[in-house]
């Protein structure tokens, strides 16, 4: 912490009531106890006085906390995240590797931020089909690279909501390398982005848009085939990229006569070493990144909670703090599961969050990492007593309770939605080459 503060030149020139190091912990505390108010979180720091670490320190006024956050800025939190956000899973971690490749996923999400002129000027405000035609709050767009097996966020990029996800994801290859397999949805498939990712040595498994033309160059025995993708314009248009394509269906439980069609492209060209059926079953792991966003934005930040900072720098500071706290919680969960040889999915994120909050309030002053280690055994025992059951097969319709999106309205028949009886791998049917939708 001290090295990061010094590197960002945020240290104090004179003795302050709120030194930079303490302000960093305070911002992390705001993320851990979101959406608790400033003074409530700062009262937790008073536990340090009982350990003789604060001397004659007294709790500051709320206005002093505002100014201290402004002095600190967002850079120390960003650098601290870049320094600490590393892959956690090992090959013994269930669901983290496939045939020696570490599974990663990329996607984007948006954060609602305080409705201020500064935030709107910096981040923009998306349109809306209701009311005045504008959303209620400005938004920050975030693209993230996530380790599937541990749910750890390894890298992230922030920008205004007018910046596209493809642009932000294009900055994430800096954190990739050989021995990794990156999963992504169909909106990211493009030659420049594909080449940027493959240049790192990482392998890719991405979904294909329905209108993409994929000619058959060579067909394999597992019904996958070699093809080429081209850029629609620019220099890359003259440099086709060779990919392997697999098409498959997932048999619907609602009606055995219907099935959904999917196509994937991959850099893994050896059909014997990487069978099409196994790759198709592996792609569902991409959805783990949606669970990561739900952990951070719904459970940790709070459902429908708007980031409170009225300045762009303060907003970025809050987001980096949330990512840091989530990474710490996920490391605790992975250690706890590894101690018993369990799948990390068996450890509840919400229980981990509650336990971490209790550890701070029950033993005040134990939030800094060197003191938090002493509470690790107690925390792990607490979590192991509240393990989740093994994941069951389940399915839900893509509907909403309140009609505020393009999804259908949730109705009575959706409450009794047919549940799957086969695993994703069992439901896959590899189909013959389908170069493009009609």
C-alpha positions as CSV (number, residue, x, y, z in Angstrom):
1,X,0.0,0.0,0.0
2,X,2.8,2.4,1.0
3,X,4.7,1.6,-2.2
4,X,1.7,2.3,-4.4
5,X,1.0,5.6,-2.6
6,X,4.6,6.7,-3.0
7,X,4.7,5.6,-6.7
8,X,1.6,7.7,-7.4
9,X,3.1,10.7,-5.5
10,X,0.1,10.9,-3.2
11,X,2.0,11.0,0.0
12,X,1.7,13.9,2.5
13,X,4.1,16.8,2.7
14,X,2.9,17.5,6.3
15,X,1.2,15.5,9.0
16,X,-2.5,15.1,8.3
17,X,-5.5,13.8,10.2
18,X,-6.2,11.7,7.1
19,X,-3.0,10.4,5.6
20,X,-3.2,8.8,2.1
21,X,-2.7,5.3,3.4
22,X,-5.7,5.6,5.7
23,X,-7.8,7.2,3.0
24,X,-7.1,4.1,0.7
25,X,-8.4,1.8,3.5
26,X,-11.4,4.1,4.0
27,X,-12.3,3.9,0.3
28,X,-12.0,0.1,0.4
29,X,-14.2,0.2,3.5
30,X,-16.8,2.1,1.6
31,X,-16.8,-0.6,-1.1
32,X,-16.9,-3.4,1.5
33,X,-19.9,-1.9,3.4
34,X,-21.7,-0.4,0.4
35,X,-24.0,1.6,0.6
36,X,-23.1,2.5,4.2
37,X,-22.6,6.3,4.8
38,X,-19.2,7.9,5.2
39,X,-19.1,8.4,8.9
40,X,-20.5,5.0,9.7
41,X,-17.6,3.4,7.7
42,X,-15.0,5.8,9.3
43,X,-16.1,4.8,12.8
44,X,-14.7,1.3,12.1
45,X,-11.3,2.9,11.8
46,X,-11.6,4.0,15.4
47,X,-10.8,0.4,16.5
48,X,-7.2,1.2,15.6
49,X,-7.1,3.5,18.5
50,X,-7.7,0.7,20.9
51,X,-4.6,-1.1,19.5
52,X,-2.4,2.0,20.1
53,X,-2.0,2.6,16.4
54,X,-3.6,6.1,16.2
55,X,-2.3,7.9,19.2
56,X,-4.4,11.0,19.7
57,X,-6.2,10.6,16.3
58,X,-9.9,11.7,16.3
59,X,-12.7,11.0,13.8
60,X,-12.8,13.7,11.1
61,X,-15.8,15.6,9.8
62,X,-17.6,14.4,6.7
63,X,-16.3,17.4,4.6
64,X,-12.7,16.4,5.5
65,X,-13.4,12.9,4.1
66,X,-14.6,14.4,0.9
67,X,-11.5,16.5,0.5
68,X,-9.2,13.6,1.5
69,X,-10.7,11.4,-1.3
70,X,-10.2,14.2,-3.8
71,X,-6.5,14.6,-2.8
72,X,-6.0,10.8,-3.2
73,X,-7.6,10.5,-6.6
74,X,-8.3,7.3,-8.4
75,X,-4.7,6.4,-9.6
76,X,-3.5,4.7,-6.4
77,X,-6.6,2.4,-6.4
78,X,-6.1,1.6,-10.1
79,X,-2.4,0.9,-9.6
80,X,-3.1,-1.2,-6.5
81,X,-5.6,-3.3,-8.5
82,X,-3.2,-3.7,-11.4
83,X,-0.5,-4.9,-8.9
84,X,-2.7,-7.4,-7.0
85,X,-5.2,-8.7,-9.6
86,X,-3.4,-11.9,-10.7
87,X,-4.7,-15.3,-11.7
88,X,-5.5,-17.4,-8.6
89,X,-6.7,-20.8,-9.8
90,X,-4.4,-23.8,-10.1
91,X,-4.8,-26.9,-12.3
92,X,-6.4,-28.5,-9.2
93,X,-9.2,-25.9,-9.1
94,X,-12.3,-27.5,-10.6
95,X,-13.5,-25.7,-13.7
96,X,-10.4,-23.5,-14.0
97,X,-8.5,-25.3,-16.8
98,X,-9.4,-27.4,-19.8
99,X,-6.7,-29.6,-21.4
100,X,-4.0,-27.4,-19.8
101,X,-5.5,-24.1,-20.9
102,X,-6.6,-21.6,-18.3
103,X,-10.2,-20.5,-19.0
104,X,-10.9,-16.8,-19.2
105,X,-13.8,-14.7,-20.4
106,X,-14.3,-11.1,-21.6
107,X,-17.5,-9.0,-21.5
108,X,-18.8,-5.6,-20.5
109,X,-21.2,-4.0,-18.2
110,X,-22.3,-0.5,-17.1
111,X,-22.4,1.3,-13.7
112,X,-25.0,4.0,-12.8
113,X,-23.3,7.1,-11.3
114,X,-24.4,10.2,-9.5
115,X,-26.5,12.6,-11.6
116,X,-24.1,15.6,-11.7
117,X,-23.0,17.8,-14.6
118,X,-19.4,16.7,-14.2
119,X,-20.3,13.0,-14.4
120,X,-22.6,13.6,-17.4
121,X,-19.9,15.6,-19.3
122,X,-17.3,12.9,-18.6
123,X,-19.3,9.7,-19.1
124,X,-22.4,10.6,-21.0
125,X,-26.0,9.5,-20.5
126,X,-27.5,6.7,-22.5
127,X,-30.8,7.2,-24.4
128,X,-34.1,5.8,-23.2
129,X,-37.3,4.9,-25.0
130,X,-39.4,6.2,-22.1
131,X,-40.1,9.6,-20.6
132,X,-37.7,12.3,-21.7
133,X,-35.7,9.9,-23.9
134,X,-32.7,10.0,-21.5
135,X,-31.7,7.6,-18.8
136,X,-32.0,8.7,-15.2
137,X,-28.3,8.6,-14.5
138,X,-25.0,8.9,-16.4
139,X,-23.2,5.6,-16.9
140,X,-19.7,4.3,-16.9
141,X,-18.9,1.4,-19.2
142,X,-16.5,-1.3,-18.0
143,X,-14.9,-4.1,-19.9
144,X,-13.5,-6.9,-17.8
145,X,-11.2,-10.0,-18.2
146,X,-12.3,-12.7,-15.7
147,X,-10.8,-16.0,-14.7
148,X,-13.7,-18.4,-15.0
149,X,-12.7,-20.9,-12.3
150,X,-12.1,-18.4,-9.5
151,X,-14.4,-15.5,-10.7
152,X,-11.4,-13.2,-10.2
153,X,-11.3,-10.0,-12.3
154,X,-7.8,-9.9,-13.8
155,X,-8.1,-6.6,-15.8
156,X,-10.6,-3.9,-16.5
157,X,-11.0,-0.8,-18.6
158,X,-13.3,2.1,-17.8
159,X,-14.8,4.7,-20.1
160,X,-18.0,6.7,-20.8
161,X,-21.1,4.9,-21.9
162,X,-20.7,6.2,-25.5
163,X,-17.5,4.1,-25.8
164,X,-18.3,0.7,-27.2
165,X,-17.5,-2.6,-25.5
166,X,-15.4,-3.7,-28.5
167,X,-13.2,-0.7,-28.1
168,X,-12.7,-1.3,-24.4
169,X,-12.1,-5.1,-24.8
170,X,-9.5,-4.2,-27.4
171,X,-7.3,-2.9,-24.5
172,X,-7.4,-6.1,-22.5
173,X,-4.9,-8.3,-24.5
174,X,-2.1,-6.7,-22.4
175,X,-3.1,-9.2,-19.7
176,X,-3.1,-12.3,-21.9
177,X,-0.5,-14.8,-22.8
178,X,0.1,-18.4,-23.9
179,X,-1.7,-21.2,-22.1
180,X,-5.0,-19.4,-21.9
181,X,-8.3,-19.9,-23.6
182,X,-10.5,-16.8,-23.9
183,X,-14.3,-17.1,-24.3
184,X,-16.4,-14.3,-25.7
185,X,-19.9,-13.6,-27.1
186,X,-20.7,-13.0,-30.8
187,X,-20.6,-9.2,-30.6
188,X,-16.7,-9.2,-30.3
189,X,-16.0,-11.3,-33.4
190,X,-13.9,-9.1,-35.8
191,X,-10.6,-9.6,-37.5
192,X,-8.7,-6.7,-35.8
193,X,-9.8,-7.7,-32.3
194,X,-9.2,-11.4,-33.1
195,X,-5.7,-10.7,-34.3
196,X,-5.0,-8.5,-31.2
197,X,-5.9,-11.4,-28.9
198,X,-4.1,-14.1,-30.8
199,X,-0.9,-12.0,-31.0
200,X,-0.5,-12.6,-27.3
201,X,-0.3,-16.4,-27.8
202,X,-3.7,-17.0,-26.2
203,X,-6.3,-19.3,-27.8
204,X,-9.9,-18.1,-28.5
205,X,-13.3,-19.7,-28.5
206,X,-15.9,-17.1,-29.6
207,X,-19.5,-17.2,-30.8
208,X,-20.4,-16.2,-34.4
209,X,-23.1,-13.8,-35.4
210,X,-25.9,-15.4,-37.4
211,X,-25.2,-13.5,-40.6
212,X,-21.4,-14.2,-40.8
213,X,-20.4,-16.1,-43.9
214,X,-18.0,-19.0,-43.1
215,X,-17.1,-21.0,-46.3
216,X,-16.0,-24.6,-45.9
217,X,-12.4,-25.0,-46.7
218,X,-11.9,-28.4,-45.1
219,X,-14.3,-30.6,-43.1
220,X,-13.2,-32.8,-40.2
221,X,-14.6,-36.0,-39.0
222,X,-16.3,-34.4,-36.0
223,X,-18.3,-32.2,-38.4
224,X,-16.3,-29.1,-37.6
225,X,-14.6,-27.3,-40.5
226,X,-11.8,-24.9,-41.4
227,X,-12.9,-21.5,-42.7
228,X,-11.7,-17.9,-43.0
229,X,-12.9,-14.6,-41.6
230,X,-12.2,-11.3,-43.2
231,X,-12.5,-7.7,-42.1
232,X,-15.2,-5.7,-43.9
233,X,-12.8,-2.8,-44.5
234,X,-9.3,-1.5,-43.9
235,X,-5.9,-3.3,-44.4
236,X,-7.1,-6.4,-42.5
237,X,-9.6,-7.0,-45.3
238,X,-6.9,-8.4,-47.5
239,X,-5.5,-10.7,-44.7
240,X,-8.0,-13.5,-44.1
241,X,-7.7,-15.3,-40.8
242,X,-8.0,-19.1,-40.7
243,X,-10.3,-20.4,-38.0
244,X,-12.1,-23.7,-37.1
245,X,-15.8,-23.6,-37.0
246,X,-18.3,-25.8,-35.2
247,X,-22.1,-25.7,-35.4
248,X,-24.3,-27.3,-32.9
249,X,-27.8,-27.4,-31.4
250,X,-29.1,-27.5,-27.8
251,X,-32.2,-29.6,-27.7
252,X,-35.0,-27.6,-26.0
253,X,-36.7,-29.2,-23.0
254,X,-39.9,-27.2,-23.7
255,X,-40.4,-28.8,-27.1
256,X,-38.4,-31.8,-28.4
257,X,-39.1,-30.7,-32.0
258,X,-37.3,-27.4,-31.7
259,X,-33.6,-26.6,-31.1
260,X,-31.4,-23.5,-30.9
261,X,-28.6,-23.2,-33.4
262,X,-25.1,-22.0,-32.4
263,X,-21.8,-21.5,-34.2
264,X,-18.4,-21.0,-32.6
265,X,-15.0,-20.2,-34.1
266,X,-11.7,-21.1,-32.4
267,X,-8.0,-21.0,-32.9
268,X,-7.8,-24.6,-31.8
269,X,-7.5,-26.3,-35.2
270,X,-6.7,-29.8,-34.2
271,X,-10.0,-31.7,-34.2
272,X,-8.5,-34.8,-32.6
273,X,-6.9,-33.0,-29.7
274,X,-9.9,-30.6,-29.2
275,X,-13.1,-32.4,-30.2
276,X,-16.0,-30.2,-31.4
277,X,-18.5,-31.6,-28.9
278,X,-16.2,-30.8,-25.9
279,X,-15.6,-27.3,-27.2
280,X,-19.3,-26.7,-27.6
281,X,-19.9,-27.9,-24.0
282,X,-17.1,-25.7,-22.8
283,X,-18.5,-22.5,-24.2
284,X,-21.2,-22.3,-21.6
285,X,-18.5,-21.4,-19.1
286,X,-18.6,-17.9,-20.7
287,X,-21.7,-17.2,-18.6
288,X,-19.6,-17.2,-15.4
289,X,-18.6,-13.6,-16.1
290,X,-22.3,-12.6,-15.8
291,X,-22.2,-14.1,-12.3
292,X,-19.1,-12.0,-11.5
293,X,-20.9,-8.8,-12.5
294,X,-23.9,-9.8,-10.4
295,X,-21.6,-10.4,-7.4
296,X,-20.0,-7.0,-7.7
297,X,-23.0,-4.9,-8.7
298,X,-25.9,-6.6,-7.0
299,X,-24.6,-8.2,-3.8
300,X,-21.4,-6.2,-3.0
301,X,-22.4,-2.7,-4.3
302,X,-26.1,-3.3,-3.6
303,X,-29.0,-3.8,-6.0
304,X,-30.0,-0.6,-7.8
305,X,-27.4,1.4,-5.9
306,X,-26.0,4.4,-7.7
307,X,-22.3,5.3,-7.1
308,X,-22.4,8.4,-4.9
309,X,-19.4,10.3,-6.2
310,X,-20.3,13.5,-8.0
311,X,-16.9,13.8,-9.8
312,X,-15.5,11.5,-12.5
313,X,-12.3,10.9,-10.5
314,X,-14.3,9.9,-7.5
315,X,-16.4,7.5,-9.6
316,X,-13.4,5.8,-10.9
317,X,-12.0,5.6,-7.4
318,X,-15.1,3.8,-6.2
319,X,-15.1,1.3,-9.1
320,X,-11.5,0.3,-8.6
321,X,-12.2,-0.1,-4.9
322,X,-15.1,-2.4,-5.6
323,X,-12.9,-4.5,-7.9
324,X,-10.2,-4.7,-5.3
325,X,-12.6,-5.8,-2.5
326,X,-14.2,-8.4,-4.8
327,X,-10.8,-9.8,-5.7
328,X,-9.9,-10.1,-2.0
329,X,-13.2,-11.8,-1.3
330,X,-12.7,-14.2,-4.2
331,X,-9.2,-15.1,-3.0
332,X,-10.6,-15.9,0.5
333,X,-13.2,-18.1,-1.2
334,X,-10.7,-20.0,-3.3
335,X,-8.4,-20.6,-0.3
336,X,-11.3,-21.9,1.7
337,X,-12.4,-24.3,-1.0
338,X,-8.9,-25.5,-1.7
339,X,-8.4,-26.3,2.0
340,X,-11.1,-29.0,1.7
341,X,-10.6,-29.9,-2.0
342,X,-13.9,-28.3,-2.9
343,X,-15.2,-26.6,-6.0
344,X,-15.1,-22.8,-5.3
345,X,-18.8,-22.7,-6.5
346,X,-19.7,-24.4,-3.2
347,X,-18.6,-21.3,-1.2
348,X,-21.3,-18.7,-1.1
349,X,-20.2,-15.2,-2.2
350,X,-22.9,-13.5,-0.1
351,X,-21.9,-15.5,3.0
352,X,-18.3,-14.5,2.3
353,X,-19.2,-10.9,2.1
354,X,-21.2,-11.0,5.3
355,X,-18.4,-12.8,7.1
356,X,-15.8,-10.3,5.9
357,X,-18.0,-7.5,7.2
358,X,-18.4,-9.2,10.5
359,X,-14.7,-9.7,10.9
360,X,-14.2,-6.0,10.6
361,X,-17.0,-5.0,13.1
362,X,-16.3,-7.8,15.6
363,X,-12.5,-7.2,15.6
364,X,-12.2,-3.5,14.7
365,X,-9.0,-2.5,13.0
366,X,-8.4,-5.8,11.4
367,X,-9.1,-4.6,7.8
368,X,-5.5,-4.0,6.8
369,X,-4.1,-7.1,5.1
370,X,-1.4,-7.8,7.7
371,X,-4.0,-8.0,10.4
372,X,-6.7,-9.6,8.4
373,X,-4.6,-12.7,8.0
374,X,-5.0,-13.5,11.7
375,X,-8.8,-13.8,11.1
376,X,-8.4,-16.1,8.1
377,X,-8.9,-19.4,10.0
378,X,-12.0,-18.2,11.7
379,X,-13.4,-16.8,8.4
380,X,-12.8,-20.1,6.7
381,X,-14.5,-22.1,9.4
382,X,-17.4,-19.8,9.2
383,X,-17.7,-20.3,5.4
384,X,-17.3,-24.0,5.5
385,X,-20.3,-24.3,7.9
386,X,-22.5,-22.6,5.2
387,X,-21.5,-24.4,2.0
388,X,-23.8,-24.3,-0.9
389,X,-25.1,-27.6,-2.4
390,X,-23.6,-28.8,-5.6
391,X,-24.9,-27.0,-8.7
392,X,-28.0,-28.6,-10.1
393,X,-29.2,-28.6,-13.7
394,X,-31.5,-25.6,-14.1
395,X,-32.9,-23.2,-16.7
396,X,-34.8,-20.0,-16.7
397,X,-36.6,-18.0,-19.4
398,X,-35.2,-14.7,-20.5
399,X,-38.1,-12.6,-19.2
400,X,-38.5,-9.7,-16.9
401,X,-41.1,-9.0,-14.1
402,X,-41.5,-5.4,-15.2
403,X,-41.6,-4.6,-18.9
404,X,-38.7,-2.2,-19.2
405,X,-36.7,-4.1,-21.9
406,X,-37.0,-6.0,-25.1
407,X,-37.5,-9.3,-23.2
408,X,-41.1,-10.6,-22.9
409,X,-43.1,-9.9,-19.8
410,X,-43.0,-12.6,-17.1
411,X,-46.3,-14.5,-17.0
412,X,-47.8,-17.4,-15.1
413,X,-46.4,-20.1,-17.5
414,X,-42.9,-18.9,-16.8
415,X,-43.1,-19.8,-13.1
416,X,-43.3,-23.5,-14.1
417,X,-40.5,-23.4,-16.7
418,X,-39.4,-26.9,-17.8
419,X,-36.1,-27.9,-16.2
420,X,-33.3,-29.7,-18.0
421,X,-32.8,-33.4,-17.5
422,X,-29.4,-33.5,-19.3
423,X,-26.2,-31.7,-18.8
424,X,-25.0,-29.2,-21.3
425,X,-22.6,-31.7,-22.8
426,X,-25.3,-34.3,-23.1
427,X,-27.7,-31.9,-24.9
428,X,-25.3,-30.9,-27.6
429,X,-25.8,-32.1,-31.2
430,X,-23.0,-31.2,-33.6
431,X,-24.5,-30.3,-36.9
432,X,-23.1,-30.2,-40.5
433,X,-21.5,-27.0,-41.8
434,X,-23.9,-24.0,-42.0
435,X,-21.9,-21.1,-43.5
436,X,-24.5,-18.4,-42.9
437,X,-28.1,-17.8,-42.0
438,X,-30.5,-17.3,-45.0
